[in-house]
Amino acid sequence: MPPAVTMYTDGSSRGNPGPGGYGIILMSGNHRKEFSKGFRLTTNNRMELMSVITGLELLKKDGCDVTVYSDSKYVVEAVQKKWLQSWVRTGFKKKKNKDLWMRYLNVAGRHQVTFRWVKGHNNHPLNERCDELAVAAASGSELEADAGYERGDNE
C-alpha cells in the first residue's frame, strides 16, 4: 500500500511577472526531502501551482494519500470550491494557467489529494521553510524558462 504523504508548498516571484521559484517539502514516515527550482520569468500564481504539481510528480508510487499544505488561496480554493471543474467545463475561458491546471489534473488523478490552507508568513515553520526555498530559487543565477508562461500558454 502506498504511503501517506504530507506536502508543504510555496511559490514566489520577484515582480509579477518576474523571476520566480517554488519550494516543496515532502514527508512520509521518518523521511523528509526538500526541493526547489527557479524560473527567469513567471508569476506568483504559476509558482504556487507549479510547487503542488512538481511535488505530486515527485511521488514514486501512484495511489498515495497526499495532504497538501499551501498558503495559496488561488490553488486551494480552485480545488476545494470546485472552480477547477467549472473551468474545465468552459475550456478555461478567460482563465489563466490552463497549461498548469491540465498538468495538475493529470498528476492529481493518480493520488488521493486533500488540500489544507495555511496562513502565509505566520511563523509556521514548514511553510516558512518553503518560502525560503522558493525565494532562494527565484534569486538564483541558473534560472530556467517557464516555457508555458513564455510561450503564452497561460492565457
N, C-alpha and C positions, 0 to 999 in steps of 0.2 A: 504494500500500500504506500503510495507517495506520501511524503511527509507534509506536515503543516508548515507553512512558511509565513513569516512576518516580514513585511517590506516597508521601509520608510523611504520616501522620495521627496526630492525638491528640485526645482528648476530656477534658473536665474538668467537675466540678461542685463547687460550694462548698456542701457538705451533700449528702446522698444520700437523698432528693431535695433539690434546692435549685437556685439559679441555675447554669446550665451553659453550656458553649460548646465549639466544636471549632476545630481548626486544621489546615490542609492545605497541603502544598507539592507542586505538580505540576511535573515536569521532563520535558522531551523535547528532545533535541538540545541546543542552546545556550539554550533557553528555560526560564525558571523563573517560576512565579507562586505567590503566597500568597493563601489565602482563610481567612476565619474568620467565625463568627456566634455570637451569644449567645441564650440562651433563659431565660425567667424561672423555670421550674420543670421539672426533668428529673432524670435520673440519669446517673452516670458511664458506665455501660454503654451507655445510649442515645446519649450524645455520642460515644463511641468508634465505635459502629456508624454513626452519622449522618455522621461525618467520612469514612468509607470510601464510603458511598453518595453523598454530595454530590460527592466527588472524581470518582467514576465518572460521575455525571450531568453534570459539567462538561466531559467529553470531547466534542469536536465530531463525531468520526467513530466509527462502530462498527468492531469488529474489532481494536481496539488490543490490543497485548501489554502488559499492565499488571502491574508488580511493586509491591505494596503493602507498605510497612514500617509496622508498628504495634507498640506496646508493650502492646496489649490481648490477653491470652491468651483472654479471652472471645470476641472476634471471630476471632482467628487460629485457635484450636483448634476452634471451631464449624465452620469451613470445612475445615481440614486433616484433622481427625479424623472428618469426615463426620457430626458430630452434627446439623448443619442438615438433612441429608437425612432423618434419623430423625425430627426434629421435624416436618418437612413431612408425613411418612407418618402421624404420630399427631395431626395437626391442631394441633400446638403445645400439646398437653395439658400443663397445669401449667408451661408455659414463658412467659416474658415477652418482650415486644418483638416479637410476631408482626407488627405493622404494619410495623416497620422491616425485619425479616428478609424479608418478602414484597417490599418495595421493593428490598432488596438483590438478591434473586434475579432480579427483573425487569431491573435495570440490569447486573448482572454477567453475565447471559446474552448480552449484546451484545458482550462482550470476552473475551479470554483472561486470566484474573486469577490471579496467584500471590501468596501471602502469605509474608512473612518477618517473624518476630517479632524485635523488638529490645528489650533491657532498658531500661525507662524510668529516667529520672533517672540516667543512667550516662555523662554527658558526650558523648553522640552529638550533634553539632551540629545536624543536621536534626531529630532527634527533640526536642531541647531547644527549638528554634525553634517547632515545632508546639505544644509545651506552652505556651510564652509566648503564642502566638496564642490558644490555647484559654482560658487563664486570663484574658487581657485581654478576650476576648469575653464570658466569664462575668461579668466585673466591670463591664461596660459599663452605660450608662444606658438604652439603646434595646433592651431585650431583648424578643424575640418569644415567642409561645406555642409550646411543643412540643405541638401540637394532639393528637397521638396519646397523649401522656402525660396531658395534662389531661382528655381525653375518657375515659381509661381503656382505650384500645385496646391498651395494652401488656400487659394482663393475659391 
